[in-house]
């Protein structure tokens, strides 16, 4: 691990970014160029002390998970992300298959959608980054580990994963999950993570095994959803999906369904979230 080079690489990018680049409110007069260390740390989901030690060339070797978070926070390109990994002695993340590095273009777009629920997921349904409104609408997906990182796995193995959808919609949503996974499996035939997910679902869920056997195939690009929120009730939204060129990642954007009270309820969620953040400081 090259600590001095890593420290310089992090610091220079931090100083080049502005709050508007990453969706951070500018706040009061800033004494340093670019972002503050605590802002980068918050964006990456790590402590300010840990990030500060990295910039001072005295931190521990970051894990690949921490590097992925830093790459997203600092809006590194694919080439810069590869360089970041190599500075820390890790192999560069592969992109021909499953890709967990969210590029600066998607991150910039996500930052602009601060009042609209949006998140970036992989082709297997692992959430890579969510904005605040997305967390308020669907919950915080960042804490899942193992196969539970994947939405289809949670859907078929954990009844709690269905809590925010009306029971009348479960059959339709389940079929969509399976058809979409079938399309991913065809595109990434033989990939270990895809094979493991399908094998485990077939062995753990009779419902999944039955649907998988029907051989339906469809990539989910647009859908209408009824979301059951514990505080504001049912919210009817339109979910639009933007695929990356290699189809490895998807930006999901939830907009209020016209003719419903969804816009008012999403605004109420935004206010509730603001009050929660204010009350916790």
Phi, psi and omega in degrees: 000129181262090185296315180299318180293320178298314181301316181293320181296318179292313184297316182297318179292320179302319182287338181278335183278152174246160178306321181294334179296330187241009178076026179260131177302137183297328177067206183285180181305134185259134183269347181233152177290152176072211180272158172275160180299321181293331178290318177297316180300317180295319179296326182272351180073031178234169181284152178298321179299317180297314180295320180300319179295326177296317180290340179263011176060035179224014181273168176287170178290119182292147174284168178296329179293318178295318179297320178298320179293319178295320179298321177290316183298321184265007174057043178288143173287175179301316181295318179293324177297316178301317180297318178302314180299316183291327176302329183263008176081017177255152173291147179296142180294134178288146181237355177286336183247237179283131186237123180250003176269118179271119184290166184296330179297311178294321180296321178295317179297318179298320180296329180285343182263043187293337180256010181233130179299127180205149177206160177248129179234162173278176179290350174259002176090020175272124179287126179262323178202139178234146169273173186299318181295326177295317178298322180291326183279311188249351183102165181273118183267002190287342187270000183282146181232163176059213181293341178294350174296335187266129181304313180300324180294315179297321184300319186265352182239350183224109183300332180297336180293344182262004187298333184263017175231138177300143182301330179296341182263354187300316183298315180296314181294321178299316178297322179295317178302315183291316180298321179292318178296324177299319179295319178295318180298324179291320181289327183243047185306125176087354179296136189300318183292325178291314180299316180298316181298313182294317180299316181293320179294320178297326182275336186256345184226113177295326178297313178298314182302320179294314180292322179298323180293342179280346171062039174278141182228127177192126174278129183279115181244330181208140184200154172257132183233145170253112182259130177261109181260136184296341183254327185243001177084205185287134177235120180267119185229160170256127178254113177256141185240128175250120181268144170288162184305326180268005178063015181279339180226157181221135171263118178259128180235125181255119179241150182297138178284125179303145178085005178238177178267020184298322181299316180294321181289324177293322176295322177296320177299318179299318179294316178301316180296321178295318180294323179296316180295320180293320182289340182268356181270000000 
